[in-house]
């Protein structure tokens, strides 16, 4: 595994957890309280697309981009959701002291 693969996996791990660690909608608009789960899922989808775009750019700089079918996107979306699990646990399942 070279540095670009490790950097891409680290980027995907960070992008997958970002929606769960901030209360701002798309990191810009403040909310009056807790951000709804729907906003977090929408942010996950957008960040998955951005991570895919970065991966496509990295592949195009190396050489010819290999065409992908739906199976590739289904597997990478599931991997992105697995990467998001620590943030989901921290936000929704972790018992906070005093609650």
Residue pairs with C-beta under 8 A, 6 or more apart in sequence:
4 58
4 62
8 51
8 54
8 55
8 58
11 51
11 54
12 51
12 79
12 80
12 83
13 83
15 47
15 48
15 50
15 51
15 80
16 44
16 47
16 48
16 80
16 81
16 83
16 84
16 87
17 83
17 84
17 86
17 87
18 27
18 43
18 47
18 87
19 39
19 40
19 41
19 43
19 44
19 47
19 84
19 87
20 40
20 84
20 87
20 88
20 90
20 91
21 87
21 90
21 91
22 35
23 30
23 31
23 33
23 34
23 35
24 30
24 31
24 35
25 31
25 35
25 39
25 43
26 43
26 46
40 91
44 80
44 81
44 84
48 76
48 77
48 80
51 80
52 73
52 76
56 65
59 65
59 66
